[in-house]
């Protein structure tokens, strides 16, 4: 376990933008890449709102078909939750639970919100649609139960209709072919030979080979089709990607993060309020360190941890390397990802900075570590509302068949987890 450096708040910089081409400006040995056009600042949102408006690039579109409610919509009473079943769309594979739906809210006499969530998981992740008077439509992502059911709750009396317009495409088990920079784009990367500091909202970094660290100090930043290698061999704790405390909605997609110069001090991504999608992170001590809310890791491959028998961060003892280390946060989700290659844990929940709650780990491939998922209590007491469901656990842990270890009193939902050799799955108890 390592305590990450705190990324400072944004500082004023000057950017030079040449017509439609992004420019690079050196400032005290650092660099800022700015988008060709200035993007408007965004108001910080909750995780549920961010999920609702999240781009659905990993989803396959289908012909819109009404799958819940009559043509006029199903009636909802103000403030009362109800469970409804979404009918299966003929073009959506059976047992698919992750859908894109067009939501139509009718008959609203005043503005309000509609919440949609998976039955039995009311406090873990909700999709929120804001509506005004009259009729409002929106396209959002929802997750149903295995039987296709969903919970709905409107703040005012309305009628609601859902039409399925897409579903989640599974890319298969994450590996070198479906994570990181696509092979067709690797030979076209533009080399950036210094640290990269991003301070302009809406910046898009596309197709770069970054030979320094990335510091995200703005909202709605996207890094895609890029490699982050870091700079010279680190001599103190250094994260290759650092998301500032006040940055919102950073997204890293189809990218690779790996240290060109390995060191006991080099880490992967640190921060909060970010999304990793089809990202390949390796050759670091800890791939991801979460220190705040609203994090989504999806269809990504975290592997190949660095390990030192004599790690200076641990008094000359062995490295405590993790794929994901959670020190604090709520509204956290890891799904469809492959976590392996650590000697400590695939998922280490420490509560080293504060409480951890509303965390979901579902549909992942998890292996290695002393125990693959290690949950500790610390001074902040038991975790609340943590779900580990539908994961495939390998048998490469140092403690035999130790998929999950946690202290008594932890509020954990555990279901449909299995070992790859079909050994009975159970939870180990720790302190």
N, C-alpha and C positions, 0 to 999 in steps of 0.2 A: 504494500500500500504506500502510496506517495501522496503528499499534500501538494496540489498544483499551485503554481503562482497565480496571483489574481491579475487578470488583465485590466489595465487602467481604462478609465472612461475616455471617450473620444477627445482628441485635441484638434484645434483648428489647423487646417492645412490648406494649401493652395493647389488646385488641380489645373492642368492644362488640357483642354479638350480640342482636338483638331477635327473639325467638321464631323464626319460620321465615324471616325476611327478613334478607338480608346487610346489614351495617351498614358505614358509612364513618366512620373516626375520623381526624381530622387530628392529625398529630404533627410539629411543627417544620416545617410547610410541606409535609410529605409526607402520604400517605394509605395506609391499609391496608384492603383489602376482604377480609373473612373470610367463609367459608361458614357457613351457618346451623347446620350440625352439624360437630362436630370429627371429622376423619378421622384414623385411626391412622397413625403414621409407618410408612414402608416401608423395608425393608432394601435398600441399594443392590444393583443387579443388574448383570451383564454385559450387553453389547448382545445377545448371542444369547438370553439369558433374556428380555430386554425384548421382542425380536421375537416370541418364542414366545408371550408373554402379551398382545401388543398387540391392542387392539380392532380388529375387522375391519369397520368401518363402511363401507368402500369396496368391500366384497365382496357378491356376490349369493349368497343361500342356494339350495341345491338339495337334493332329497331324498337323504338319506344312502344311499350305495351302497359296498359293499366294493370297493376298487380295488387293494389290495395284500395278499397273504397269504391263506391259507385261513381257514375259520371259526375254527380254533384259533390262527391266526397263523403267520407264517413264522419259522423258528428262526434266531436270531443267536448266534454264539459270543462269549464274553467278550472285549472289546477288539479284535475283528477287524472292520474295515470291509468292507461289501459293497455292491454296486450292484444295485438292483432297479428294475423299471419299474412306474410307476403306470398302471393301465389308464384309458383315457379314459372319463369319465362322459358319458352321452348328452346331458345337459343343459348340459355345459360346451363352449363353442366350441372348435373345432379350433385347435391351436397355442397354447392357453393354458398358461402355465407357472407362474403364481402361483395357488396353491390354498389353501383352508382344509380341513384334514383332521382327522378324529377319530382319535386314536392310542390303540390299546389294547395295553398291555403285559401279557403273561400269564406266569405261572410263575416270577416273581422270588423267589429264596430270600433275598435281602437287598436293601436299597435301592440304587439306582444311577441312572445317567443314560443317556438315549438321545439321540444327536445325529443330526440330519438336515441334509443340505446338498446343493447342486448339484454334480454331478460336475465335476471339474476346477477347483473353486473352494473347496477344502477349508479354506483359511485366511482366506477373505474374510468369510463370514457363515454361522453355523450356528444352527439352531433346536435348543434343548435342552429335553427333557422329563425332569423328575425323577420317578422312580417308587419305590414302596415295595414291601414284600413282597406276594406274591400278584398281584393284578390292579390295574392303574392305567389310567385313561382321562384324556385331555386333548384339548383342541381347539387347534390351532396353525396358523400360516401357514407354508407351505413354497414353495420355488421349485425346479421341476424343470428338467432340460435341455430343449432343443427337442424331443427325442424322448420326453420324459416320464419320464426316468430320474432316480433320486435315490440318494444315498449314505446308509447307515445304519450306526451304530456304537453298541453297547450296552456298558456297563462290566461287566455280568454276563451270564450265559447266560439268555436270555429268548426268548419268542415274541412277534412284533409283527404287528399287523393295522392297516391304514389304511383309513378310509372317507372318500371325498370328500364334503364337506358344503357347499362354496362355492367361488367363484372370483373373481378380481380383475375388477372392472368398470372398463373403460377409459372415462374421461370425455372423451377426445379431446384435442386440442392445447389446453393451458391458455390461457385468455383471460379477458376481463372477465366473461363469462357463467358460467364454471364455476370461478372462483377468487374469493377475497374473500368479503365478506358477501353472502349470497343476497339478491336484489332484494326478496323478500317481507319481509325483516327490516330493511332499511336505514332505513325510516321510523320504526322502533320503538326505535331505540337510545337508551340512557340516557346523558346527557352527564356525564362526570367531568372536572372542571376543574382537575386538578393531577396531579403525579406519583403513580404507584400502586406501592406497595411491598407485596409479598405474602410473608408470613412463616408462614402456616399450611398445613400439609400437606393436600393434597386440595382446595385452593381451586379453584372453577370460576368464571371470569369469563365471563358469557354476555350478549351484547347490549349492549355498552358502546361509547360514543364517547369515547375516552380522549385528553384534550388535555394530555398530559404524557408522560413516559417511564414504562416499566414495568420494575420491578426484581423479578425472581423469586428469592426466597431460601428456598424450601421445596420439598419433594418432591411429585411427582404433581400439579402445577398444570396446569390446562387453561384456555386462552383461546380462546373460540369466538364466531363471529358478532359480531366486534368490530372496531373501527378504532383504531389507535394513530397519533396525529398528532404527538406531541411538543409541546413548549411554545414558549417564545420562541426567536428565532433563536439557534442555538448559536454560542458564541464559543470553544469548545474541543471536542475530540473527544467526541461524545455519541452513544451508541447508543440507539435508540428502545426496544428491548427488550434487557435485560441479564439473562442467566442466570448466577447466582452459581456459583462453583467447586464448592460443596458441594451444589448443587441437583441433583435427579435426576428424570428422566422428565418434563420439561416438554413440553407439547403445545400447539401453536398450529394451529387448524383453522378453515377457512372465515372467514378474517380478512384484513384489509388493514393494511399498515404503510407509511405514507407521510408525509413531513415536511410539515406545514402551512406551515412557514417554512424554505425551503431555505437551505442554508449549506454552505460547503466542509468544515465540521466534522461534519455530521450523517450518521450511519450507520444501518443497519437492525438486525439481530439479532447479538448476540455471545454466545459461550459454548460449552458442550458439553452432551452428554447431553440433547438436545432433539429434537423431531419437528416438522416443518412439513408440514401437509397442506392442499392446496388454498388456499394462502396467496398473496396478491398483494402483492409488495413493490416499491415504486418511489419515485422522487423522493428518493433518498439517494445517497451516494457509493458505498459498498459495501453490497449488500443483506444478505449473510450473512458473518460472520467466525467461523470455527471454530477454537477454541483448546484442544480436548480431544477425548475419545473419544465414541463412541456417538451419532452424529447421523444422522437420516433426513430427507431432503427429498423429498417425493413429490407429484406432480400439482400443482406450484406454478408461479407465473409471477413471475420475477425480471426486471425490465425498467426502462426509463426512468431510467437512472443520471443523477445530477447530474454535471456536468462544468464545470470552470473552467479557462480558458486560463492564468490567473494564480492558482494555488492556493497559499495561504500555507503549507500542509503540505509543499510540495515546492519551497521556496525561490523561489516566484513562477513556477515552471514549471507545466505542465499537470497536471491531476488524474490520479491512477493509480486509476481506478475499476474495480471488479470486481463481477460478480454474486455469486460465491462466492470467498472468500479463505480458504485453509486454512493456518494457521500451525503446527498441531500436531494429532495425533489418530490414532486407529485405530478400525476398525469404523465406517466412514463410507459412506453410501449416498445417491445422488441418482438418482431414477428418475421417469420420466413427466413431467418438468418442462421448462419453457421458459425458457431463459437467453439474454437478448439485451439489446442497448442499451448495452453497456459500451465504453469506448474502450481499456481496458487488456487485460482478459481476461474471458471468461465464467467460467472456473475458473482461479484462480491458486493454485498450491501452492508456498508459499515456504519451509516448514520454518523460519520465523523464530523459533519458540519451541522446537521439538523435532522429533522424527522423525514422519513421516507414513507410515502403512502400512494395509493391508487396506481400501482405498477402492474403491468401485464406482460407476461412472457408466453407467447403462444405460437405453436407451429414451427418451432426452431429445431435445429440439429445441434445438440450440446454435448461436449465431451471434455475430458481431461480435468486437471486441477486435483488438489487433495480431495475435495468434494466439488462437484461441478457448480452447484448453486449454494453459496455460503451466506447465510443471513445472520447478522449479529444484532444485538440490542443496543449496546452502548448506553450512555446516560439519558438518551431520549426515549427510552422505553420500547415496548413492542411495536413492530410495524403494523400498519393498518391497511386492509384491503389490498392485498397482494395476490395475484392469480398466476399460477404456473400450470398451463393446460395444453394438452395435445403436442407435447414435445417428444422428440426421439433422443434418448440419452445413450451415449456410448459407454463402454466399460473400461475406459482408460484412466480412471481415477486412481490415486494412490491408495485411498481407502476403498476397499472393494464394494461395488454397488452403492456408492454414496452419491446419488444424484442430487439430493437436496438435504442440507443440514441446517437446522434452525432451532432457536430456543423455544421452550414452551411459552404459550401466551401469544405467539405470533398469529395474526389474523390472515391465514393463507388459504386460498382455494386451490386444491390440487386435483386434477382430473385428466384422464386420458393420456397420461405420461407413460412411457414404456422404455425399457432397455432394448438395445438392438438384438440381444440374444434371448429376448422374451423372459428374462428373469423377473420374478415378481417385483413390482416397484413399491418402495416404501420410503418414508421420510426418516432421516436420522436426527437425533436430538443433540443439540449443542448448547453452549452457554451464551 
